[in-house]
């Protein structure tokens, strides 16, 4: 058939031989026989190509495990997604990414390149591509490994992992941004601790109010000269609370300073029971 240049018939015949060999040997082929069989597969694919039947060429090559050759045929057929899949199966991730980029699938290409570079230990490149793919959690893990804590925090923040973002910002020296992330998930005690590190007494007190630590918040407001805030918070403490007496003592002093002596006396009496 080849001598007659009957490419289609030659390919059909060769494919029958391949099928017969596979049936005869099963999966337990020795390496040399597997290589010989792959050579026949590549030849069959080339013959279908010469016959102008690219679909059959792609099928026979993929079935025969010649994924890279099958990918090249799929690419010529304009089947970009299939070509990328075949390049990946043929352990050609960079080529797969190039095909996806050709097809305008930048995010999918970036995901492949991110995993490729991560597997090679090229962490800087991996983080760059993972972020481009929207894989922010994975990018955060890479930045953490690189001890780039600020960028790790940013990545975890975009991934919606506020707790890890807060930890990274705190380690990275941005206590205010750490506190803001703790507040997003209503971890008020942690937020207050970070606001203290950031030197923002007002926001620390506000977080303590949310945490139910009214006396501590009131003391901070009082210490900062924010008397209206101190009064508002301390007056919320019930008489049954062990914090009622110290809160009343603070209020007594506040009212005395404001010239509200009647209220001052009343609060100081409550303070001593």
N, C-alpha and C positions, 0 to 999 in steps of 0.2 A: 504493500500500500504506500509506503514512504517513497519507494522507487517510482511509483506511478504518480506521486504527489497528491495522493488521495488522503489528505491530512485528517479529515474527520473519521474516515474508516480506520486509519492507522491508530488514531487516538482511542476509538471505541474498542479496538482489539487489545490495545495495551491496557486499557482500564479493566477489561475482562481478565487479563493476566494478573493484574494487581489484586483484584477481588479474589481470584482463585488462590493466589499465594497467601493472602490474609486468612482465608478460610482454612487452608492447609496447615499453617503454622500457628494460628491463633495469636494470643498475646505473648507467648513465650519465645519471641524471636531472639536470636543472638545478635549482638551489636552489628556484626558484619552484614548479616542478612537484612537487618533493619536499614542499614545504609544503602544496600543494593536496591531495596524496595523503594526507598525515598528517591533514588536516582530515576527509577521507572516512573514515579509519580510526577517528578519535575518534567520528564520527557513527555508524558501524557498531557500535562498542562500546556507545554509549549506547542504540542501538535494541535490541541483545541484552539489555541491562540492563532496559530497559522491558518486554521480553518475558519477563523473569524467568529468562533463561538466562545466569547469571553465568559459567558455565564457558566458553561460546562468547565472551562478552564479553572475558574475560581472554585467551583464545587469540588473537582477532583483534587486540586491542590490543598484545599482546606481539610477534606476528608483524609488525605494522606499525610497530614501533619506538617505540610510545607507552608506554614502560616505567613511568613514574610513574602514569599512569592505570591500567595493568594491575596495578600494585602495590596501588592502592587497592581494586580489585575483588578481588584475591587476599586482601586483608586482610578484606574483608567475608565471604569464604568461609571464613575461619578458617585460611587457609594462610599462617601467619606466616613460615615459612622462605622460601617462594617470594616472599612480599611483600618481605621484606628483600633477597632477591637482586635483585628487579626495581627496588627503590629504589636499590640500588647501581649497577645498569646505567643508571639514569636520573640518575646523578650526584647522588643525595640521601643521602649517607652518614649524616647525623644522623638523618634519618627512618628509615633502615634500622636504626640502633642502637636507636631508640625502640621499634620493632616487636619486636626481639629481647629487649629488656628487658621488654616486655609479656609475652613468651612465657617469661620466666624464664631466658633465655640471657644472663646478665650478662657472662660471660667473652667470648663472641663479640661482644657489643655493645661492650665495652671495647676489644677488638682493633680494631674498625672506627674507633672514636673516636680511638684512639691514632694510627693511620695518618693519619686526617683532620687532626688537630692537627699532626702532624709535617710533613705536606705544606704546611700553612699557616705553618710556622715558629713555632708556639706550643709551644715545647719543654717548658715546665713542665707544661702540660696533657697533652702527648703522653706524657711520662714517667709521669705519674700513671696514665693509662689503660693504657699498655703493661704496667705492673707489675700492674694489676688483671686484665689478660688473661693473665698468666703469661709474657709476652714479655720475659723479664728481660734477655736479651742485647741486644735492641733498646733497652730502657730504659737499660741501662748505657751504650750509645753516646750516648744523648741526655744523660744526666747528665755524661758525660765532656766533651761539647761545651759544657755549661754550666759546666764546671770545678767541679762538685760531686763531688769525687773520693771522698769517703766513701760517698755514695749510689751512685756508680758501682761502687765496690768491692762493696757489698752486693748490687747487682743482678747483677754478674758472678758473684759467689759463688753466688747462687741459680740462675744459669744453668749452673753447673758449670764455668765457665772460671776455674780457680784462678790461672793465670798472670796474666791481665788483672786479676783481683781483687787479687792481691798488688801489682801495679804501682800500681794506684789507691790502695790503702791506704798504700803507702809514700810516694807523692806527697802524699797527704792527711795525712801525719804520724802514722799509726798503724803503726809498724814492727812491733809485736808481732803484730798481726793479719795483716800482710803475711807475716811469718815463718811463722805457722801455716798460711797457704795454700800457701806454698812446700813446707812439710813434707808436705802432703796429696798433692802430686805428686812427692815425693821429690827435690826440687831442694835438696839439703842445703847446698851452697855458698851459694846465695842466701838460704836460711833462716838460716844462720850469720851472714851479713852483716847481715841485718835484726835478729837477736837482739842483735848488737853495738850497732846503732843504738838498740835498745830498752833497752840497759843490763842485759840478762839474761845474765850470764856463764855460769851453769850450763847454760842451754838452748843457748847458742851452742856450748859445748863438746860437748854431746850431739849437736848437728847436725854438728859437725866429725868426731866419731867415725863417724857414718853416712856422711860423705863420704870416710872413709878417711884423714883427716888426724889420725892418732893423736898425733903429737908435739905439734902445736898444741893439741889438746884437753887433753893431759896438762899442758902448760905453764899453760893457763888454770886447770885444777883446782888445780894446785900454787899458783898465784898467789892463788887464792881460799881457800887453806887446806883444800881438800877432798882430804886426802891419800889416803884410801881409794880415791876415784875416780881420782886421779892414778896410783896404783900399778896399779890394775886395767887402766887404758888403756895405760900405758907398757909394761907387761909383755907386751902383745900384739904389740909391734914385734919382728919377727924379726931375728936376728943379721946376716942378709944385707942388711938395709935400711941406707941411709946415715943414717937417723934413729936407728939403734941406739945409737951412741956418745953423742949428746946426751941421749937418753932415759935411758941408764944413769947419766949424770952427775946428772941430776935425781933419779933413784931413789936414788943414793948419798947425796945430801943429805937426802932424805926419811927414809931408814932411819937415818941418823946422828941426825937430830932425834928420832926415835922410840926411840933407844937400842939399835937393832938393829945393833950395830957390825960383826958378822961379815958380814951382808948388805951393809952400807954399803961395807966394804972390797972385797967381791967385785964390786959394781956399779961402784965407782970404778976398779978394775982393768980392767973391761970397757970403761969409758969411754976409757981411755988405750991400749986395745989390748994 
